[in-house]
Amino acid sequence: MPASEEPRLARGFSFSEPGESRLALLLGIPLGLLYVLGMLALRGCMPLTDEADHHAQITLLLRGRHELWPTLTTIPGYHVATALLARITGDGSLDAARWINAGYGLLAIAGFHALRRRIWPGTQSWATAQFMLLPVLAPLFFVVYTDVLALALLLWAAWAAVAGRIWASALLMALLVGVRQHEVVWLGLVVPLAGMQQDASEDRRGGPARALSPFLLPLAGFFAFWLWNGSISLSTEQAALHPDFGLHGGNIGCALLVAGLLLPLHVLAGMRRYLAPWRAQPWRVLLPFVLALAFWFGFQADNPYNTVFPDYYLHNRLVQLIQPPALPRACAAVAFALAACGLAQYALRPRAALALWPVAALFLAGSWLVELRYAMVPLVMWLALRAPAARRIEYATLALWALLAVLLCHAVATHRLFL
C-alpha cells in the first residue's frame, strides 16, 4: 500500500507498522511456542463434550464401518478427512485426532494471514496474531471439533474470491458444506467478494452470472443433502433441537455482547466517532438506548441445551447470568448497544464486504441454540475485513486476548469449563 494511502485506512482510524517481516518474527516465535504448548496441554485428557461423538465417528470410519454415529449433526466431511490422515499416520487415538485438528488450525491461520495481507497489506502480522489469540477460538484449535476446519475452508474461499479464483473458491465452499452444512449461508459474502473481482476484470465473457455460476455447486450440494436427509441436521434425533426454519435473536445478541466485551477499546474509539455529529444528527444519541431496550426485552436463550451444566459450559453460564431481572442484564444490554454502534464505524474492505453484516445476522439468527462458537465465525470475518484502529488499541487488545486465551485453554485442558 502506498504511504500516501495509509492515513485513509479507515473512517477516522489509522495504523501503520514499519518492518512487517520483523514484526512477524517477534510475534511468530512466542505464538508458535504457545501453540505447541496448547497441543501438549490436552495430551491424555479425557474426551471433552462433543469430542466423544466426533471421535466415535472417526473410529467407525477407521474400522471400515461406513455408518453414521446417531447423534452426529454435521455431514461427516471433517471425520472422513481426519480418518484418512489418521490412517496415514497409523494412529487413530483421540490425541492423534487432536493433533490433526491443530494442523487444520495452522491451515486456518495461513488462510487468515493470506486474506488479511491481500485486503489490508502491511497489517497482516498483528492481525493474524489477534486471530490466533481470539479467546472464543483459541481452545478449539486443539480439540476434535469441526469448527476450525470449517473456518479454514471459509477463509481460503474468501481469499480465492478476492484473488479472482472463482472455481477454487466455489470448490472450497462445497467442501465447507461437507464439513458444516449450515455455513452455506456464507456464500452470501463470498459471492459478492468474487463478483466485485469479476467486475474489475477485463474478461467479462458471458456476463457476471456465467462467471459466478461455479457457486451453484455448493448451493446445489446443500439443497441435495437437505432434500435427501429431510432436515439440515444430519441426526434426526437432534433435528428438533436444531430446527430448519425460524429466526432467533439469541445468537445475534450474544455475538455483539461478546464482541463488546472482547473489544472494549475498539468500541470506545468507534463510539467517539459515532457520536461526533450528534448535534446535526440527534438520532445518534437515541439509537443506543433503543438497542439496549431491544436487548433487555428481546434477548432469550430458551433452547433446552442452554440450561445444561452452566457451571461448566461458559456460554450457558453467560446466558443464565443475564436473565432478567438483574443488573448483569442491564450491563449486557449496554455492552450490546455500544458494540453495535461502535464497531459499525470501522470500514470494511472491499466494498462488497458490507455483505458481512446481513450474512452474519442470518447465520446467527438461523441457530436456536446460543453458542459462543457461532459468534466466532462472524467475529473472525470482521477481524479479517475491518480497518485497523490506532496502534495502541490493537496491541492492547492483543495483550488482553493473550491473557484470556491462555486462561481459557488452561481451563478447558483441566476440565474446569468449555466454550
Steps between C-alpha positions, in 0.01 A plus 500: 500500500644842411595711799268777382202268549580391856313786675187398311493141622173558685242759589693695757735217600859444398770242551835463334767254599851511354708186475223248431741207470668592829162526671400160359812350657449671836141380523543168326757345735305539828170418332652188345621388843156566649341298220725202571424528873129502417543179302689335786261622772218268392714190455339213688193701601159336505261584213357851525123525440429430130849360446358163601251505211747633244771252592247217502410584139868515406559163666213342308655618172844372602345158563346499155145537631329750272219590735402822673528565871138556613550842666720652228340821370748594224582335170808289586749672268716594799493143624590352161797737463621435854460123461702505177781694667485273805528196273807649333667565837389162633356650819125517556513622859323807630836670557595441136167647385566806716840547337341469158249766602790723605627451144166630373561796730827578323308488172248749641778730626662497156164574338435796728851636438461469122157668500609786727821557302304529176236737639701709752867452403744593773265405785496123466750410775330658800156417360594133465637504853162628620329224301713233667422639845130567450368360831187336357713324238833415666389185693333359187835470321584205723175301533322265262227736380398590146522879545866560421508303174179675393655837584812416299289414196299821531809720534670343200176521300480873578866542402443317171195719434688829540790353300264430210535120523132424468513124453738456793273710719190305394669163561614611846144609581376160381746334739378733775145373447637151552646599837237736650205514265322795661798724419380501138352841584853646475458475125317829555838659578733297280295546181492884523876498566550290189249707302682822579823346378327394179365851447854634522626242251529576131378151414122508533405240239154369568422765762521481881241222531707261293821603674351427841317182398755272675344608830192304403701189590505550881145632490376196309692270732336655804146473363561146375608398850202678656251326269665161549535526878170675572660752739809718514620310808646168387374328815124463510529460877644852525284667234238625749767694691657629176188590297519584130271801503466800726707799592625557853666808647697326773824449309493851354474642851767265631741572213483878542523470877812284469646739242442790737667318787800393291548828313437773761759742364378457143145561616593818689699635206210419270247665728700823500471512125139385507397783735713771337217637278227461762397867487414476132363145539338476847367152423853373562450560871166317503602191302721340772212530748264333253748217442554453873124474554473254212759280668335531844157398376600282207800290595420143596673165493216251536654199327501216756873450442560854634404385849746209516789520751543879509791459742692317228379644168611861473228596251231362730651676799491827305138471385383394845684792659318758290148371555263775626454667734865558587770763481717278274224506239498881502878504461474246218238715325731803517796299371286364215382847396846658518654213302235526228554873455875515562622208291287608204728805466791291374518492124494164326702425190420440218161667452331164452604412855200699621310178434663375822234670715183342352669163444630489857154592631340220293764250604454580869121524489472162330616316815270459797771374734709793633869411475824699519625287211238653271618852589853400405444486123355852449760641739785338307369630168468849648858480626616403151312770310489798736720806506763529773472729799785688665812298577457523878147359471605207286791403725299544819234271354769249406633500858151459646419211269831330572411490870142385440602238243756342734253498790222346288727234349622407848143483631394278209802272541429459873128433442392811689288639216431476131392759248 
